[in-house]
Amino acid sequence: MKGILHMAAGAGFGATLLLTPALAADETLYQRLGGYDAIAAVTDDFLGRLKGDDKLGRFFVGLSDDSAARVRQHVVDLICAETGGPCLYTGRDMKTAHKGMRITKEDWDRTGQLFGETLDKFKVPEQERKDLGGLIAPLDKDIVESGT
């Protein structure tokens, strides 16, 4: 269903998001995912899963409502911009934004699993999941801190 995101759970973020079953050659990934509202809905569900997770919730402890809203908007804008949408991502680069958080490979993999669950909930098609995963997977080198 157009406007609904789905993600295949895989190893970490190697999975990709898909929203629309039919792929048109002239449609951007942003359009195939259903646009801004679909990306925002997926982001809201995903961040809720992270915050509620026994281990990953620690990354959200102490955030004010304003800070949590800013994180949410940065995630939406990043996905929107990277998938060919009209958004402008104004946040810091991933390495700077996550430095000192001590995010482990285990944390990264669990995050990918939760993202997959969100994509499943929204029934994102396989091709979109793969394409989105191709954008997200390489971020591990900037987010996961080696030696943690």
N, CA, C and O of each residue as an XYZ file, in Angstrom:
592
protein
N       0.850     -1.183      0.000
C       0.000      0.000      0.000
C       0.885      1.231      0.000
O       1.783      1.345      0.835
N       0.653      2.142     -0.908
C       1.487      3.335     -1.019
C       1.385      4.157      0.253
O       0.300      4.341      0.806
N       2.543      4.656      0.715
C       2.569      5.454      1.925
C       2.804      4.629      3.168
O       2.840      5.173      4.272
N       2.963      3.351      3.015
C       3.201      2.482      4.158
C       4.596      1.898      4.014
O       4.940      1.365      2.960
N       5.403      1.994      5.065
C       6.781      1.505      5.031
C       6.889      0.094      5.578
O       6.200     -0.267      6.532
N       7.743     -0.689      4.978
C       8.047     -2.036      5.470
C       9.549     -2.237      5.417
O      10.215     -1.731      4.514
N      10.077     -2.960      6.364
C      11.516     -3.239      6.351
C      11.743     -4.700      6.645
O      11.121     -5.269      7.542
N      12.609     -5.290      5.909
C      12.944     -6.682      6.150
C      13.985     -6.738      7.247
O      15.019     -6.073      7.176
N      13.706     -7.526      8.251
C      14.679     -7.678      9.326
C      15.814     -8.535      8.802
O      15.597     -9.585      8.198
N      16.996     -8.079      9.038
C      18.155     -8.830      8.598
C      19.251     -8.632      9.611
O      18.995     -8.259     10.755
N      20.423     -8.873      9.207
C      21.560     -8.646     10.099
C      21.815     -7.155     10.143
O      22.238     -6.557      9.153
N      21.565     -6.577     11.254
C      21.768     -5.145     11.426
C      20.923     -4.345     10.464
O      19.753     -4.657     10.239
N      21.527     -3.300      9.890
C      20.806     -2.439      8.969
C      21.017     -2.863      7.528
O      20.795     -2.065      6.617
N      21.439     -4.093      7.298
C      21.628     -4.573      5.947
C      20.318     -4.724      5.212
O      20.312     -4.876      3.990
N      19.211     -4.686      5.924
C      17.896     -4.817      5.311
C      17.489     -3.479      4.711
O      18.065     -2.440      5.033
N      16.499     -3.516      3.842
C      16.073     -2.302      3.164
C      14.600     -2.028      3.369
O      13.835     -2.945      3.668
N      14.187     -0.774      3.212
C      12.795     -0.362      3.355
C      12.076     -0.347      2.020
O      12.658      0.003      0.993
N      10.822     -0.724      2.041
C       9.990     -0.636      0.848
C       8.595     -0.208      1.222
O       7.997     -0.777      2.135
N       8.072      0.765      0.548
C       6.716      1.214      0.834
C       5.745      0.831     -0.252
O       4.644      0.364      0.041
N       6.115      1.011     -1.467
C       5.176      0.784     -2.538
C       5.531     -0.487     -3.288
O       6.703     -0.739     -3.565
N       4.538     -1.278     -3.615
C       4.800     -2.528     -4.308
C       5.329     -2.336     -5.728
O       6.195     -3.091     -6.170
N       4.824     -1.346     -6.439
C       5.248     -1.141     -7.822
C       6.335     -0.080     -7.880
O       6.210      0.993     -7.289
N       7.394     -0.396     -8.596
C       8.494      0.554     -8.729
C       8.427      1.213    -10.100
O       8.442      0.535    -11.127
N       8.354      2.511    -10.108
C       8.399      3.245    -11.368
C       9.816      3.764    -11.547
O      10.433      4.249    -10.599
N      10.316      3.663    -12.744
C      11.698      4.038    -13.016
C      11.978      5.502    -12.676
O      13.107      5.852    -12.333
N      10.983      6.337    -12.767
C      11.196      7.762    -12.524
C      10.888      8.185    -11.091
O      11.002      9.365    -10.761
N      10.508      7.256    -10.249
C      10.210      7.600     -8.857
C      11.455      7.483     -7.995
O      12.232      6.537     -8.123
N      11.633      8.459     -7.116
C      12.737      8.402     -6.164
C      12.371      7.422     -5.048
O      11.209      7.044     -4.895
N      13.372      7.020     -4.278
C      13.108      6.162     -3.129
C      12.158      6.883     -2.171
O      11.277      6.259     -1.580
N      12.335      8.168     -2.023
C      11.449      8.975     -1.183
C       9.987      8.790     -1.615
O       9.116      8.567     -0.775
N       9.727      8.881     -2.898
C       8.367      8.705     -3.411
C       7.883      7.279     -3.220
O       6.734      7.055     -2.840
N       8.762      6.308     -3.483
C       8.379      4.902     -3.342
C       8.078      4.541     -1.894
O       7.280      3.642     -1.630
N       8.718      5.245     -0.949
C       8.459      4.998      0.472
C       7.160      5.646      0.939
O       6.672      5.344      2.028
N       6.604      6.529      0.126
C       5.338      7.158      0.475
C       5.458      8.605      0.881
O       4.467      9.219      1.277
N       6.667      9.172      0.790
C       6.854     10.581      1.076
C       7.039     10.900      2.547
O       7.265     10.021      3.378
N       6.937     12.166      2.835
C       7.259     12.704      4.151
C       6.435     12.080      5.279
O       6.994     11.652      6.289
N       5.130     12.026      5.116
C       4.278     11.515      6.197
C       4.577     10.056      6.523
O       4.554      9.660      7.688
N       4.855      9.262      5.501
C       5.193      7.849      5.736
C       6.530      7.732      6.466
O       6.668      6.930      7.390
N       7.506      8.526      6.053
C       8.818      8.511      6.706
C       8.685      8.969      8.158
O       9.312      8.398      9.050
N       7.879      9.987      8.394
C       7.667     10.481      9.759
C       6.992      9.416     10.621
O       7.357      9.245     11.784
N       6.015      8.702     10.068
C       5.314      7.661     10.837
C       6.264      6.524     11.194
O       6.232      6.015     12.315
N       7.100      6.127     10.257
C       8.077      5.068     10.512
C       9.077      5.530     11.568
O       9.426      4.774     12.475
N       9.530      6.758     11.450
C      10.481      7.312     12.424
C       9.885      7.309     13.823
O      10.555      6.928     14.783
N       8.641      7.728     13.947
C       7.987      7.766     15.261
C       7.892      6.374     15.876
O       8.162      6.198     17.065
N       7.514      5.395     15.078
C       7.410      4.027     15.588
C       8.789      3.501     15.979
O       8.957      2.911     17.046
N       9.763      3.717     15.118
C      11.124      3.235     15.349
C      11.733      3.851     16.615
O      12.302      3.140     17.444
N      11.611      5.168     16.755
C      12.171      5.818     17.944
C      11.460      5.346     19.212
O      12.087      5.224     20.264
N      10.181      5.086     19.120
C       9.450      4.535     20.263
C       9.999      3.175     20.666
O      10.111      2.871     21.854
N      10.338      2.365     19.687
C      10.916      1.045     19.969
C      12.290      1.192     20.624
O      12.612      0.474     21.570
N      13.091      2.118     20.118
C      14.422      2.336     20.701
C      14.303      2.792     22.150
O      14.974      2.257     23.032
N      13.453      3.773     22.392
C      13.287      4.319     23.740
C      12.778      3.261     24.708
O      13.150      3.267     25.881
N      11.937      2.358     24.234
C      11.356      1.335     25.092
C      12.207      0.089     25.257
O      11.867     -0.793     26.045
N      13.308      0.008     24.525
C      14.158     -1.174     24.590
C      14.982     -1.161     25.878
O      15.507     -0.123     26.279
N      15.090     -2.330     26.521
C      15.821     -2.442     27.793
C      17.258     -1.938     27.710
O      17.743     -1.312     28.653
N      17.942     -2.196     26.611
C      19.340     -1.787     26.501
C      19.503     -0.452     25.774
O      20.277      0.400     26.210
N      18.787     -0.268     24.679
C      18.976      0.930     23.862
C      18.285      2.165     24.429
O      18.626      3.290     24.064
N      17.334      1.965     25.304
C      16.639      3.092     25.917
C      17.576      4.022     26.665
O      17.251      5.186     26.896
N      18.746      3.505     27.046
C      19.705      4.330     27.800
C      20.176      5.542     27.000
O      20.596      6.544     27.580
N      20.109      5.457     25.688
C      20.551      6.569     24.859
C      19.563      7.741     24.869
O      19.879      8.828     24.385
N      18.383      7.519     25.415
C      17.355      8.557     25.437
C      17.074      9.089     26.837
O      16.283     10.017     27.009
N      17.724      8.498     27.835
C      17.526      8.942     29.216
C      18.044     10.373     29.365
O      19.143     10.698     28.915
N      17.254     11.199     29.988
C      17.673     12.563     30.257
C      17.418     13.555     29.137
O      17.710     14.741     29.291
N      16.881     13.100     28.015
C      16.575     14.039     26.937
C      15.322     14.832     27.307
O      14.316     14.260     27.726
N      15.393     16.122     27.153
C      14.194     16.943     27.348
C      13.236     16.685     26.187
O      13.629     16.104     25.176
N      12.002     17.108     26.325
C      11.036     16.956     25.236
C      11.538     17.664     23.986
O      11.380     17.156     22.875
N      12.142     18.834     24.164
C      12.665     19.604     23.046
C      13.804     18.859     22.354
O      13.857     18.811     21.125
N      14.710     18.282     23.132
C      15.828     17.530     22.557
C      15.336     16.283     21.833
O      15.832     15.952     20.756
N      14.369     15.595     22.417
C      13.805     14.400     21.772
C      13.128     14.772     20.454
O      13.241     14.040     19.472
N      12.432     15.897     20.428
C      11.783     16.358     19.198
C      12.829     16.710     18.136
O      12.619     16.470     16.947
N      13.953     17.276     18.572
C      15.023     17.622     17.633
C      15.644     16.356     17.035
O      15.903     16.300     15.833
N      15.880     15.348     17.867
C      16.425     14.076     17.374
C      15.471     13.487     16.331
O      15.893     13.063     15.255
N      14.197     13.468     16.664
C      13.187     12.927     15.750
C      13.219     13.659     14.413
O      13.211     13.029     13.355
N      13.255     14.989     14.461
C      13.249     15.762     13.226
C      14.508     15.536     12.415
O      14.449     15.493     11.186
N      15.649     15.388     13.077
C      16.894     15.097     12.352
C      16.796     13.752     11.632
O      17.241     13.627     10.491
N      16.218     12.748     12.288
C      16.079     11.431     11.651
C      15.166     11.533     10.427
O      15.498     11.018      9.359
N      14.032     12.189     10.581
C      13.101     12.364      9.454
C      13.798     13.100      8.309
O      13.736     12.666      7.159
N      14.456     14.211      8.625
C      15.110     15.008      7.586
C      16.230     14.245      6.900
O      16.406     14.362      5.687
N      16.988     13.466      7.660
C      18.075     12.686      7.078
C      17.534     11.657      6.090
O      18.023     11.558      4.965
N      16.532     10.897      6.503
C      15.961      9.882      5.605
C      15.319     10.547      4.398
O      15.493     10.093      3.267
N      14.583     11.617      4.637
C      13.937     12.353      3.554
C      14.976     12.820      2.531
O      14.829     12.572      1.334
N      16.003     13.482      2.995
C      17.025     14.025      2.094
C      17.791     12.927      1.357
O      18.012     13.023      0.149
N      18.192     11.888      2.082
C      19.005     10.821      1.483
C      18.236      9.941      0.490
O      18.844      9.255     -0.332
N      16.922      9.963      0.565
C      16.108      9.152     -0.351
C      15.587      9.962     -1.537
O      14.793      9.459     -2.332
N      16.031     11.213     -1.657
C      15.647     12.026     -2.804
C      14.480     12.955     -2.550
O      13.907     13.512     -3.487
N      14.123     13.124     -1.287
C      13.025     14.019     -0.940
C      13.464     15.468     -0.865
O      14.638     15.782     -1.059
N      12.512     16.354     -0.580
C      12.776     17.792     -0.585
C      13.381     18.342      0.714
O      13.558     19.553      0.843
N      13.694     17.484      1.656
C      14.183     17.946      2.958
C      15.667     18.292      2.916
O      16.416     17.837      2.051
N      16.055     19.100      3.869
C      17.460     19.466      4.047
C      17.870     18.988      5.435
O      17.281     19.397      6.436
N      18.867     18.134      5.492
C      19.376     17.666      6.777
C      20.374     18.683      7.287
O      21.365     18.975      6.617
N      20.118     19.230      8.477
C      20.989     20.264      9.035
C      21.725     19.790     10.289
O      22.382     20.578     10.969
N      21.609     18.501     10.583
C      22.284     17.963     11.762
C      23.771     17.753     11.514
O      24.283     17.963     10.414
N      24.432     17.338     12.561
C      25.864     17.062     12.464
C      26.090     15.766     11.694
O      25.164     14.979     11.497
N      27.315     15.558     11.268
C      27.647     14.292     10.620
C      27.516     13.178     11.659
O      27.566     13.437     12.862
N      27.348     11.945     11.196
C      27.064     10.821     12.090
C      28.189     10.569     13.096
O      27.930     10.240     14.253
N      29.412     10.720     12.660
C      30.542     10.469     13.565
C      30.523     11.465     14.728
O      30.676     11.064     15.882
N      30.344     12.720     14.445
C      30.301     13.751     15.481
C      29.079     13.575     16.380
O      29.188     13.673     17.603
N      27.938     13.318     15.790
C      26.686     13.197     16.551
C      26.700     12.027     17.533
O      26.044     12.083     18.573
N      27.441     10.971     17.210
C      27.423      9.771     18.050
C      28.705      9.550     18.853
O      28.801      8.590     19.618
N      29.687     10.434     18.682
C      30.971     10.287     19.384
C      30.756     10.290     20.906
O      30.047     11.138     21.447
N      31.370      9.347     21.558
C      31.301      9.263     23.011
C      30.082      8.537     23.555
O      29.953      8.369     24.768
N      29.189      8.107     22.680
C      27.982      7.406     23.142
C      28.262      5.931     23.451
O      27.447      5.243     24.066
N      29.424      5.469     23.014
C      29.837      4.082     23.250
C      28.847      3.079     22.643
O      28.471      2.092     23.275
N      28.446      3.356     21.430
C      27.536      2.458     20.710
C      28.350      1.273     20.217
O      29.338      1.436     19.501
N      27.924      0.087     20.607
C      28.628     -1.146     20.260
C      28.028     -1.779     19.009
O      26.959     -1.385     18.543
N      28.731     -2.754     18.484
C      28.213     -3.536     17.349
C      26.915     -4.223     17.761
O      25.980     -4.315     16.965
N      26.855     -4.700     18.983
C      25.625     -5.327     19.498
C      24.473     -4.313     19.508
O      23.350     -4.650     19.133
N      24.745     -3.086     19.932
C      23.729     -2.030     19.912
C      23.256     -1.773     18.480
O      22.059     -1.650     18.219
N      24.215     -1.694     17.564
C      23.902     -1.440     16.150
C      23.011     -2.549     15.602
O      22.009     -2.280     14.940
N      23.381     -3.791     15.881
C      22.596     -4.916     15.381
C      21.184     -4.926     15.966
O      20.218     -5.212     15.258
N      21.064     -4.614     17.256
C      19.739     -4.562     17.894
C      18.908     -3.427     17.288
O      17.702     -3.574     17.087
N      19.550     -2.308     17.002
C      18.855     -1.194     16.374
C      18.310     -1.614     15.016
O      17.180     -1.282     14.660
N      19.117     -2.343     14.268
C      18.678     -2.849     12.966
C      17.500     -3.796     13.093
O      16.584     -3.772     12.272
N      17.525     -4.628     14.122
C      16.422     -5.555     14.355
C      15.128     -4.781     14.642
O      14.070     -5.106     14.103
N      15.224     -3.768     15.485
C      14.040     -2.966     15.818
C      13.543     -2.191     14.603
O      12.338     -2.029     14.413
N      14.474     -1.715     13.783
C      14.075     -1.016     12.563
C      13.343     -1.980     11.627
O      12.355     -1.616     10.989
N      13.841     -3.203     11.558
C      13.169     -4.222     10.758
C      11.751     -4.486     11.237
O      10.837     -4.664     10.432
N      11.573     -4.511     12.547
C      10.230     -4.705     13.106
C       9.311     -3.556     12.713
O       8.137     -3.769     12.413
N       9.841     -2.351     12.715
C       9.045     -1.197     12.285
C       8.674     -1.336     10.817
O       7.522     -1.104     10.448
N       9.618     -1.704      9.988
C       9.336     -1.869      8.561
C       8.321     -2.975      8.322
O       7.463     -2.866      7.446
N       8.424     -4.031      9.103
C       7.436     -5.112      8.998
C       6.043     -4.587      9.323
O       5.075     -4.883      8.622
N       5.958     -3.812     10.385
C       4.666     -3.259     10.809
C       4.021     -2.461      9.679
O       2.810     -2.535      9.472
N       4.837     -1.697      8.950
C       4.317     -0.847      7.883
C       4.321     -1.546      6.516
O       3.969     -0.938      5.505
N       4.714     -2.805      6.492
C       4.699     -3.622      5.267
C       5.459     -2.970      4.104
O       4.958     -2.872      2.984
N       6.654     -2.540      4.402
C       7.515     -1.929      3.383
C       7.987     -3.025      2.426
O       8.454     -4.074      2.870
N       7.869     -2.791      1.127
C       8.284     -3.780      0.117
C       9.793     -4.081      0.151
O      10.594     -3.288      0.645
N      10.136     -5.213     -0.371
C      11.517     -5.702     -0.329
C      12.506     -4.773     -1.033
O      13.575     -4.496     -0.488
N      12.177     -4.289     -2.226
C      13.125     -3.447     -2.957
C      13.423     -2.156     -2.204
O      14.575     -1.723     -2.151
N      12.416     -1.547     -1.630
C      12.622     -0.320     -0.868
C      13.443     -0.592      0.387
O      14.266      0.231      0.788
N      13.216     -1.744      1.002
C      13.993     -2.133      2.178
C      15.470     -2.245      1.812
O      16.346     -1.785      2.545
N      15.723     -2.861      0.672
C      17.103     -3.025      0.207
C      17.739     -1.676     -0.103
O      18.879     -1.412      0.279
N      16.995     -0.834     -0.793
C      17.535      0.472     -1.159
C      17.800      1.325      0.076
O      18.832      1.989      0.165
N      16.882      1.309      1.015
C      17.077      2.066      2.246
C      18.229      1.476      3.057
O      19.046      2.214      3.608
N      18.292      0.165      3.128
C      19.387     -0.497      3.836
C      20.735     -0.131      3.254
O      21.721     -0.006      3.981
N      20.778      0.044      1.934
C      22.011      0.450      1.278
C      22.474      1.839      1.699
O      23.665      2.148      1.653
N      21.526      2.668      2.108
C      21.867      4.006      2.602
C      22.266      3.981      4.070
O      23.128      4.749      4.496
N      21.636      3.095      4.848
C      21.842      3.070      6.297
C      23.037      2.218      6.719
O      23.794      2.604      7.610
N      23.204      1.072      6.088
C      24.245      0.124      6.496
C      25.638      0.744      6.605
O      26.342      0.463      7.575
N      26.063      1.570      5.658
C      27.417      2.135      5.734
C      27.637      3.100      6.907
O      28.776      3.448      7.217
N      26.562      3.526      7.549
C      26.707      4.463      8.666
C      27.343      3.820      9.895
O      27.807      4.519     10.796
N      27.364      2.489      9.932
C      27.920      1.805     11.109
C      29.360      2.231     11.370
O      29.772      2.323     12.526
N      30.120      2.490     10.332
C      31.531      2.869     10.515
C      31.677      4.205     11.237
O      32.714      4.469     11.846
N      30.646      5.050     11.174
C      30.686      6.341     11.857
C      29.962      6.335     13.198
O      30.196      7.204     14.038
N      29.084      5.356     13.397
C      28.252      5.323     14.609
C      28.794      4.358     15.662
O      28.817      4.678     16.850
N      29.227      3.184     15.225
C      29.759      2.190     16.161
C      31.182      2.590     16.530
O      32.019      2.829     15.659
N      31.443      2.659     17.826
C      32.777      3.007     18.282
C      33.589      1.726     18.433
O      33.204      0.824     19.176
N      34.694      1.651     17.737
C      35.530      0.455     17.827
C      36.097      0.331     19.228
O      36.400      1.322     19.892
N      36.228     -0.889     19.648
C      36.749     -1.143     20.974
C      35.699     -1.120     22.058
O      36.020     -1.273     23.236
N      34.431     -0.929     21.673
C      33.356     -0.928     22.679
C      32.522     -2.160     22.562
O      31.571     -2.336     23.324
